[in-house]
Amino acid sequence: MTVKIVRLINGEDVIADIKEVRKDEDTPGAVAYVFDKPYTVQIIENTTEMLFEAPAADTQPKKINDLDLKFYPYVPLSVRDSVVCSVPNVVLIYDPHPKVMDKYR
């Protein structure tokens, strides 16, 4: 299983088992990607907290443990568990943080 997170051109983040589709074995580069068991990943903001402007020195970056992640089926109306995505729609592919992988599994 090669689970990756894909940032799409529309800004969505999709986590899935990613496979490349190639023209043939000898031609380098993918022509498309297959997303197996894809889920959209969203960071849910805590709206119950009040935000106050503070000096830049007082701000701390959020840690992965502090994020509330929600997973939604990427293609909920599909009969299949996989979809094909064309290469031009993909901006970035990266390895998910181990805590994100735990939530995905």
ZISUL-V90558 format. One record per residue. N is the residue number from 1. SS is DSSP state (alpha for helix, beta for strand, coil for the rest). OMEGA is omega as a letter, one per 30 degrees, with the letter a starting at -180 (NA if undefined). Layout:
N;SS;OMEGA / N;SS;OMEGA
This chain:
1;coil;l / 2;coil;a / 3;beta;l / 4;beta;l / 5;beta;a / 6;beta;l / 7;beta;a / 8;beta;a / 9;coil;l / 10;coil;l / 11;coil;l / 12;coil;l / 13;beta;a / 14;beta;l / 15;beta;a / 16;beta;l / 17;beta;a / 18;beta;l / 19;beta;l / 20;beta;l / 21;beta;a / 22;coil;l / 23;coil;l / 24;coil;a / 25;coil;a / 26;coil;a / 27;coil;a / 28;coil;l / 29;coil;l / 30;coil;l / 31;coil;l / 32;beta;l / 33;beta;l / 34;beta;l / 35;beta;l / 36;beta;a / 37;beta;a / 38;beta;l / 39;beta;l / 40;beta;l / 41;beta;l / 42;beta;l / 43;beta;a / 44;beta;l / 45;coil;l / 46;coil;a / 47;coil;a / 48;coil;l / 49;coil;l / 50;coil;l / 51;coil;l / 52;coil;l / 53;coil;a / 54;coil;l / 55;coil;a / 56;alpha;a / 57;alpha;a / 58;alpha;a / 59;coil;l / 60;coil;l / 61;coil;l / 62;coil;l / 63;coil;a / 64;alpha;l / 65;alpha;a / 66;alpha;a / 67;coil;l / 68;beta;a / 69;beta;l / 70;beta;l / 71;beta;l / 72;beta;l / 73;beta;a / 74;coil;l / 75;coil;a / 76;coil;a / 77;coil;a / 78;coil;l / 79;coil;a / 80;coil;l / 81;coil;l / 82;beta;l / 83;beta;l / 84;beta;l / 85;beta;a / 86;beta;a / 87;alpha;a / 88;alpha;l / 89;alpha;a / 90;beta;l / 91;beta;a / 92;beta;l / 93;beta;a / 94;beta;l / 95;coil;l / 96;coil;l / 97;coil;a / 98;alpha;l / 99;alpha;l / 100;alpha;l / 101;alpha;l / 102;alpha;l / 103;alpha;l / 104;alpha;a / 105;coil;NA
